[in-house]
Amino acid sequence: MLQWLLLLLVDITLPTNFLYFNFSYMSLCIIQLEDLLFSLSIITERVRKYQCKIMDAEEFRKHGKEMIDFIADHVEGIQQQPIVPNVKPGFLITKLPSRAPTEPESIEKITNDVEQLIIPGMTNWQHPNFHAYFPAGNSYPSILGELMESALGCIGFSWAAAPSCTELEIVVMDWLGKAIGLPEDFLHCSGKGGGVLQGSASESVLVSMLAARHRAFKTHRLSSSTRLVAYCSTLAHSCVEKAASLCNVRLRQLEPDADFGLSGETLRQAIEKDIHDNLIPFFVCATLGTTSICSFDNLPSISDALSSLKGTSETPLNIWLHVDSAYAGNAFICPEFQHLLLDGIEEVDSLEFNANKWLLTNFDCGCMWVRDRLHLEDCLSVDPLYLKHDHQHLTADFRNWGIPLSRRFRSLKLWFVIRRFGLTGLQKHIREQVRLAKKFTKLLQKDTRFEQIGKTRMGLVSFKLKGENELSERLLGVINNSGQLFMVPAKVKQNYVIRFCVCSTSTTNSDIEQAWNVISYHADHVLADEIIEMTLWPGELSPADLATNSFLFPCKDNSRGDEHESVPDLIRSRSTVGQPFRRPFRRYSTSELSHRLLSRSLSSAACLQSLTPTSNTPHKTSQLRLDTILNSLKKERPF
Ligand SMILES: *Cc1c(COP(=O)(O)O)cnc(C)c1O
């Protein structure tokens, strides 16, 4: 009987040959049955473990070290990668299996796919010629901090759930708060307010608007938000609009002044009008460093306006002022920039910046401070029994300062970064990127074809070609298509602007010069294309213009796809259509144009043709003039 039982047991767990071996051994030594059972259970346990084993510490050590090498190689070699990948939607989906693997795969296989499939589809934000959006902060200390964070693997929703996670966040937020010169109220050590790490600036804006709405509900004894109004400038980030829509309140997007900043006066007028119309102003978002052009709302005058709009004791008006400085706020760690925040801080209830934008810390790391934590806790507290703990009244439970319950140990990477760089290292980084942006601005200002929109206050420069928006739009398209730089546009007061942001920590002086050469080179093309347009409709040119100028134009690089049409044909076909001549006349002498065309390829030079303007008809290529240009083109190209 026992034998049968054993047979059954072994049968389940072991291969048959093993079974017979053990079985015969056992029948000889019945007395040792118990020992045998014990050793069998060890064997079966080992078999089970072997089957389930995915990765043990030994393998982790090996691959972990390899991965660190891989990461360092990738970071150091980023310049060899394209800035923007040459892929179309679906490129990855079609290459990967449509179902998850049923069997375990090796780390080698997975990392190989990272190399072969994932990295080729990356837009490389850390590339020195990436100038789009705002920086995606990163640095080795930050990567190490994040590695440690994932290893500790805690969920820090309350002090008790992760005491170190909560307390390090308190310490680091007070460090940073002091470093940017915040008044004591905003610090944990004051016992009144404090800082908290959110997942994004959008979350900080939403959280502060929710708290403001909650306070307004109480102050005005409201049961619905229909009378509540929030305010920002038309240049505020779209996350303010999103927050207003989530809070179900009206949002007034006010016109900024000539300096692209919202003024206290504009705000006051809007608020007074709304009060007159029986609405309740409750929230203002002032932006310090707009996303389009890094302009600053006029915080001192906004603060003045709000302090004079306090209402009466029967109808108090308590408008929450939030400062969104997601990008530029990082610069406040430099004393020379702090006045931008501190002049006017008196009325500020909350503020935020993203250390993951400009403070060498990787996403996500949204630093937010409030003057009075009770407003957040009033609005966002949840306290079921399973989250309660004995020290609730002695410390912060950050679940009550934001939307999610579960929270990452974000302060760890920020702590690594602040300690490894020191405040002086961080200041140096900010100053260096501002310096590079100012260098770019100088190059821009020397070229009269361009105009800057706004000022260079941080690492962002916004500019356009003089003339119609379409020119700048075309210019940006050509530049981005070339793969030499990557920038994105913005719309500012009807202007289509190209944003040039210093993003990567590896961008150098020569990258900036190179970037300017690329922009200038493509501007030559776009403007030369423009000459074709002008020459096509010479009817509105004065005879004097036509008599004194030569016009050269490339037909090959024409972005409208006319490359196979000869210029005379082109002119003939267009003149029969008879479109009106719309563009301002731009005069180029032959020598100026050939100078501008210096850096073009020889093939496009072969397409250069000349027009004898006096007769208003195209002539055959002037061989002499073309030779001159070809010769100049043979000189070394600037890049
Ligand atoms: C980037 C940015 C935001 C949005 O930040 P998220 O963290 O992505 O939500 C908001 N406001 C300004 C001014 C920004 O520059």
The ligand as an SDF file (V2000), in Angstrom:
LIG
                    3D

 15 15  0  0  0  0  0  0  0  0999 V2000
    5.6890   71.5380  -19.8880 C   0  0  0  0  0  0  0  0  0  0  0  0
    4.7300   72.4800  -19.3270 C   0  0  0  0  0  0  0  0  0  0  0  0
    3.5440   72.0370  -18.7380 C   0  0  0  0  0  0  0  0  0  0  0  0
    3.1140   70.6000  -18.7680 C   0  0  0  0  0  0  0  0  0  0  0  0
    3.9170   69.7910  -18.0310 O   0  0  0  0  0  0  0  0  0  0  0  0
    3.4960   68.2650  -17.7390 P   0  0  0  0  0  0  0  0  0  0  0  0
    4.4030   67.8910  -16.6390 O   0  0  0  0  0  0  0  0  0  0  0  0
    3.7950   67.5380  -18.9920 O   0  0  0  0  0  0  0  0  0  0  0  0
    2.0790   68.2240  -17.3870 O   0  0  0  0  0  0  0  0  0  0  0  0
    2.7310   72.9620  -18.1440 C   0  0  0  0  0  0  0  0  0  0  0  0
    3.0430   74.2570  -18.1430 N   0  0  0  0  0  0  0  0  0  0  0  0
    4.1600   74.7380  -18.7270 C   0  0  0  0  0  0  0  0  0  0  0  0
    4.4570   76.1990  -18.6950 C   0  0  0  0  0  0  0  0  0  0  0  0
    5.0360   73.8530  -19.3400 C   0  0  0  0  0  0  0  0  0  0  0  0
    6.1370   74.3220  -19.9320 O   0  0  0  0  0  0  0  0  0  0  0  0
  1  2  1  0
  2  3  1  0
  2 14  2  0
  3  4  1  0
  3 10  2  0
  4  5  1  0
  5  6  1  0
  6  7  2  0
  6  8  1  0
  6  9  1  0
 10 11  1  0
 11 12  2  0
 12 13  1  0
 12 14  1  0
 14 15  1  0
M  END
$$$$
